[in-house]
Every structure is written in structure tokens, then in C-alpha cells.
């Protein structure tokens, strides 16, 4: 069964978000505290499970984790 491209993109973003967070040595709560606005551990968890945030938030996450935005769309994570 083939997944829609947007489903794959969300899955890739979520897995790479988790990878970047762990590389930064942060737990979900610590990452949430680095971001502006109403973000908590549950929100980070949802994003890591495939509920992709708005593009402005994705840019903020990339800056907070010290990664280029492209890092979050590296599909090689699907091979893990």
C-alpha cells in the first residue's frame, strides 16, 4: 500500500524532529520551553508522530535545534 506524499512528508518531519531533538540532548519538555507561544510536551509529541506544524513553527524549531530546515526532510530516516 502506497502512502500519500504528504503523509510521508509528515512522517519524515516527525522522525527527523525526534532525531534533531535527541542530537541536541533535549527531552520534549525542554524543546517546548525553547519555543515561543503555547507549546508543551504533548505538542512536541504530536509533531514527532506526524502532525506537522506550520512552516513558521518549523523554521523556529530548526533554529532552536541548530539544524537547517532541510534536515527535517531527509528521507533517509525512513530506512532506520
N, C-alpha and C positions, 0 to 999 in steps of 0.2 A: 504494500500500500504506500503510495507516494504522499508526502506531506506538502501542503501549500508552501510557496516560498516565504510568505510572511510568518508562518508557523516555524519554519526552520530558522528564519532570522531571529525571532524572539527566543528560541531555544539556544541559539548560538550566543546571543547577547547575554542571556542569563548565566550560561556556563562560564563565559569569559568574565562576567562581573564577579562571580564567585572566585574564579582563579585570580583576578586582579586584587580582590579584597584580601585573599589569603597571602598573596605575594607581599602585600603591604603590611601584613601582620595584624590585621584588624578583624574583629568579630562584627557581626551585623549591627549591633547597637553602636559600636564605635564609629562605623561608617555613617550611620544615620546622624550621629552627632556632628559630623563634619559638613553635612549638607544643610542648605538653607530651607526654611519653611517646615511644614508639617510632615516630617519623615520619621518613622520609627522602625524598630527591628522588623515588625510584620511587613512593612512596605518593602524593605530590602529583601526579605524572604520571598515575597511575591515576585519581585523583579527577577530574582535568581531562578524562579520556577517558570519564567516565561511571560510574565506580564510586563512588557517593555514600557518604560516611562517616556514622556515627551522628549523631543530632541534637545530642548534647553536643559532638561534634567540630565540627559545622557552626557551632555558636554560638561556639566557640573561634576558628575560622577567621575568622568575621565580626568578632570583637573585634580579632584580630591585624591584620586588614586595614582596620580602621576603617570598616566598612560595616554597615548594618543587615542582618539576616538576609534580609529581603525582597528585597534587592538581588540575591541569588543565584537568585531565582526569577522574574526579569523575563524573560518570554518574547520580548521584542523582540530579544534576542540571536540568535534563530533566523532573523531577517531578514538578518543580516550575511553 
